[in-house]
Amino acid sequence: MVDVARHAGVSLKTVSRVVNDEPVGQELVGRVLAAIAELGFRRNDIARNLRSRQLNATVGLLIEEIANPFYATIASVAAEIAAAHGTMLITASSEEDPERERALLQDFTQRRVDGLLVVPAGPDHSFLRREVELGMPVVFLDRPPQGLQADAVLLDNRGGSQAGVGALLAEGHRRVGLLLGAPSVPTMRERLVGARAALAAVGVEPDESLVRDRLIAPEEAGWAVAALLDLPDPPTAFFCANNRLTVGALQELHRRGSDAALVGFDDFELAHLMPRPLTVVAYDTRELARVATERLFQRIAGDDDSPPSTSVLPTHL
């Protein structure tokens, strides 16, 4: 506020009145708001609370969809670790919407959380650069940031999908249907690259007619499986790039009584109780959340000299 007052050529009290919506002349309001916009000023609610000794340390977690058990586990682990550090975790869901993601992250920064854990949805996170430069710790998990240098904790998406499709090829399958999410998501691109690498390793030319992407809900995966099985030369096996697509594919295969093989990326609850053999690309979701959250608290504690790092956790069949 001192910087804003100096920049606008007004008193500190005038800035305080503008920020707190108290009566001030319009000409002064205009000067203060112009200075606020130019300097990128955000009211620090934590600092305001210090005056009344009502400080609550908080960190923000932005995930894709709270209903997905994968993200629910991440939120649970992050909350446990935050509590151990005497900090409250605030969780929000982007619903895979870049505009909603941006609005929620900006809301977190305006609330002056101590740090951010982000499962990104959008293709550009450069809008966080100023906050990072001003000292806001940010750690991305599951997907890397784009347009921003920051810590990230990822999975071996390429290696995992290569192993998954490789397992189908080792069983003799050569026509493998690939079910993917949005190609704009880095993890989906990496999993497609891994799948194609497995095909290339045994001399199978990729058949684009067997690829279905931009699938989100399980029912969409089911429709994709139905369309592929109706082809004159249908696939004999399927690789699903996430757990929700695997569930949808399983439902359609069961409905048809199809014996097509299936491998899915991501384990999920009750997978071992499915009425048919099922192979998944598995990993430790709790470890993914633990590494990311602990890294965030290292940054909050003062580790701001080391450059951003990327950790890649292994997968297994």
Order of alpha helices (4+ residues) and beta strands (2+ residues): alpha-alpha-alpha-alpha-beta-alpha-beta-alpha-beta-alpha-beta-beta-alpha-beta-alpha-beta-alpha-beta-alpha-beta-beta-alpha-beta
